[in-house]
């Protein structure tokens, strides 16, 4: 019997709201030591929403509910033992509420939740044994109520933060494929946006500069911010990465937002009271600055994750599957699809 570990690279393609753009995912393995019953998920999580938005708050409009099925199905021709897996599910953010409404778990499947760095929620899966010829699944259905985002009413008294607090440090500096300290990126960052009369206009100048200098071109291979700058082309990930790098070099915290089939950046500014705000922008596709006409659920935010048990920084927290022993290689299919819809792009590992 051999040990089995799937460590694969793939891109997920879902139905696009604005454009079709693949998300590049890196698989990492993370195994917990204590497991809770499935009932631990019988709860609703919701980000705090103010009853009345202030002048610098994003405005949430036209909420829409949708259900997503997330998990995996494994077919094992032989005996398999010591199975552990991870999968990410949407978590609550100001623009979305998340409720777990269904768990479809085969007998013997145990799950428990974990939040990584405050930006992504995982389900950790444990299966002691799969008999020869058996099919085992671990699928949860989440209901996401996502709102469209409109920019704040007032933007003229927003400021670049003078102090980078510990919770903001992960949105500054270098991330995988966001080469903030590269001399070429540093050079182009210097002075960019200084013509703006306030912080909002400064970020908008950076935003338009990236859109003007990098032509959208889909590529299955992730190339990052530096390649986008040098080649003048890239897809949503490259444009997002370059925008984030330039923002960070100008003292502006910025991060990636991952949704099915697409990603876009958010930037952070503070108002006159010192309260911080995150604002989205559609860097690839139809121009949208400070607003986000998007209903697809937020899967995770950030671009430099430290997963327990893995010393390497990860750009994206992706699904993993591991079996300590197996007599014949299984077939594993990860699932991330809108309920009731087929997912022809779900990765299958054989």
N, C-alpha and C positions, 0 to 999 in steps of 0.2 A: 504494500500500500504506500502511496506517495502523498506528499504534502502538495496542496493546490493553492495557488495564490494568483488571482487575476489582478494585474496592474497594467491597465490599458489606457490609451489615449483616444478620445473620440469627440465628435461634435454633435450636439443635439440640434435638430431642426424642427421647430414647432410652427403652427400657423402664426404668421406675423400680423401685427396691428398696423405698423407703419411700413416695415420692409422686412424682407427675409434676410436674416444674418445668423450664421451658425455660432454657437457658443463652444469654445474650446475647453474641454474638461480634462483634468488630470486626476487619475484614480490613486488614492492613498489608502492605506489600511490603518484602522484604529479600532482596537478591541477593548471593551470595558471588562471589569472583573465582577461586577454585581449586576443582577438583572431583576427587573420588576415585571409584574404581570401586565398584560395589555391594557387593563383598566386604568393604568396611570395616564392614558391619553384621553380619558373621558372628561375633557374640560375644554373651555373656550378661552383663547387668549386674545387680547385686544390692546392695541397701543392707546395711550392716553390721548384723547381728543378734547380740545377746549371747546366749550359751548359756543364761544364767540371768538373768531380769529382776530388777532391784533393786526395793525397795519403792515407789519413786516412778516406775518405768518403766511405760509402757503395757503391757498384757498382750495378746499376739497369740494368737488362738484360731481353730481350725477353718479352716485355709487351704484355698482352693479355686482351681483352675486354670480359666482361660477364655482363649479366643483372640479377638482383635479384628483386623479388617481396616481399615487406614487408608491413605488416599491419594486419588487422583483419576483420572478418565477424561475425555479430551477428544476430541470429534469435530469435525474441521475440514473444512468443505466446500471451502475454498480453501487456498492455500499459506500456511503460517505459519512464521516463523523467529524465532530468538532467544527461546525460551521459558524462563522461570524461574518457579519456584513454591516455596512452603513449606507444610509441614504439621507438626502437632505429634503426637508419640507419647508414650505413658506412659514415665516413667523410674522408676528404683528409689527407693523410700522405705522407711522401717522396716517399714511394713505391707504392702509388695508387692515381689515380685521380677519382673523383666521380661526376657524373652528374645525376640529377633527370630528367628522360625522359618521365615519364607518371604519372598521378594522376587519380586513379579510385575511385571517391568519390560519394557516394549516395547523393541525394538532402538533404540539411540541415546539411551536415557534414562540419565542419570548422577545419582547421589545421594551426599550426604555429610551427616554429622550435625553438629549444633551445640547446645550447651547455653546457654540465655540466663539470666544472673543466678543460675545454680545452681538454678533452680526449674522450668524447662520445657525439654524436649528437642525440637528441630526436625529435620526432614529437609529439606534444601535440594535442589531438583531442577533439573536443567539439560537442555534438549532443544534441539539445534541447529536441527532442521528437521522439519516435519510436512507430508507431501505432501497435495495435494487429495484429499478423500474418505477420508482415513485416520483411524483411531481409535487413540489412544495412551493407555497407562495406566501409572501408577506407584503400585503398591499394596504395602504391607508388612503381614505378619501377625505380630502380637506375642502371645506367651503371657504372661499375667499371673497370677501366684499371689498372690492378695490374701487377707489375714487379717482376721477381725473384730477390733475393738479393744475391750478392756475397760479400765475405769479402773484406776489403780494401787491397790495394796493399802493404801498409806498416803498421806494427803494433808495431815496437820496440820502438817507442817514443810516446806511449800513456800512460797516467797517471791517477791514481785515483784522483778525484778532491780534492784539499786541502780545498776548501770552498764549503759547501752545500748551494746553493742559495735558496731563498724562493720557486722558481718554482720546485726545486728538492726535497724539504722536504717531499712531499707526496709519494715519492718513497724510503723513508727511514723509519725505525721504524716498528711498528706493523700494520698489515692489517688483516682483517677477514681471519682466517685460515692460516695466516703467522705469527707464534708466535715467532717473532724475539728475544724477550727478555727472552724466556724460558731458564732456566739454562742448560738444555741438549743441546739445539741448540747453545747457547752461547759457551758452552764448546767445541763442535765439530768444531765451527767456528774459534776458536783461533789458529792462526798459519797456518791454512789451505791455501795452495797456496804460502806460503812464499818461497818455493823452486824455484818458477818461477823467471826467470831472469828479467822479466818486468811485468807490470800490465796485459798485454794481457795473458801472460802465467799463471799468478796467477789466473785469472778468469777461464782459461781453466782447470786448476787443480781442481778448485771447481766444474766445470761442469762435469768432468770425475769422480770425487769422488761421486757425487750424482748418476750418471748413474751406477757406479759400486756397490753402496751400497743400492740402491732401485730398486728392481725388478718390472718391469711393470706388473700391475695386475688391470684390470678394476674393478671398484666398483661403483654401482649406488649412494652410499652415499659418500658425500664429507667429507674427514677426515683431510686434511690439512698437514702442514709441520711436526708438532711434531709426529703425528701418522705415517707418512712415515718414519721418522727417527727411531722410536721405533719398528715398525713392519718390516721394510725393504722392504716394497712393497707399491705400489700406482699407480695411472694412471697419465695422463698428468697433471692434476691439482695438485696432491701431489708432483710430481717431480718438477714442476715449482715453487710451493710454497717453498719447501725446498731450492732449488737453490737461490731463491730470498732472503730468510731469511739469508742464509750464506753470500751472497754478501753484504747485508746491514750491517751485523755485521762487515764486513771488510771495511766499508766506501765506498762501491760501490753502487750507486743508481741502482735499478733494478725494473722491473715492469712486469705484466702479459700482454700478447697480446691475444685477444679473436678473433677467427675466427669461422665460422660455424662448430660445432662438435669437436672443438679442441682448445687448448691454448698452448702457449709457452712463454718463458721469453725473455726479452731484458735487457741488461746491459749498463751502461753509463760510458764512459771514455773521457778524454780530451787530445787534441794534444798539441804540443809544443807552439802553439799560444794561448792556453786557450780555443779554440773552443771545444764544447762538441759534442759527437757523441753517438747515440744509435745503439747497435749491437744485432741482434737476435741470438738465438741458439735453435736447436731442441733437447730438453732435453729428450723427449720420442719418441721412434721410431728410424728411421735411424739417425745416428750421423751426425750433421751438426753444426759447431761452427763458429759464425760470419757470416754465410750465412743462407738463408732460401729458399729452393726450393718449394715454396708454391704460388698457385694462388688464393686460397680462400680469399675473401675480409676481411680486418681487420674491425671488428665490433666496437671495443673499445680497448683502452689501459689503463692500471691501474688496481688496485685491492682494492681501498679504496675510495669509492665515497660518497660524501655528497650531497644528493638530496634535493633541496629546499622543505621545509615542512616536512622533515623526519629527526629527529636528529640522527638516527643510521647510522653508516658507512655501506655501501653496498659493497660487493665484486664485484658484477656485476650489471649493470643497466638493469633490465629486463622489460618486458611489463606489463602494468597494465590496469585494466578496472574497472570503478565504475559507478553505477547508483544510483541517489538519491532516486528514487521511481520506483517500478515495481509491477504489479499485479500478474505476474507469472514469475518464474525464466527463464532467457534467456539462450541460448547456444552460447558461444563465442569461436571462433577458431582463434588463432593467426597464422599468415602466415609468414614464412621466407624460401623462396625457390628460386632456380635458375629458371629463366623464362622458361616456357615450360616444366618443370619437376614437377612430383607429389612430395608431401612432406608427407609421411606416418607418420612422427614423430611430425608433428605440434600439439601442445597441444590443447585439446578441454576442455573447462570448462562448465559444465552443472549445 
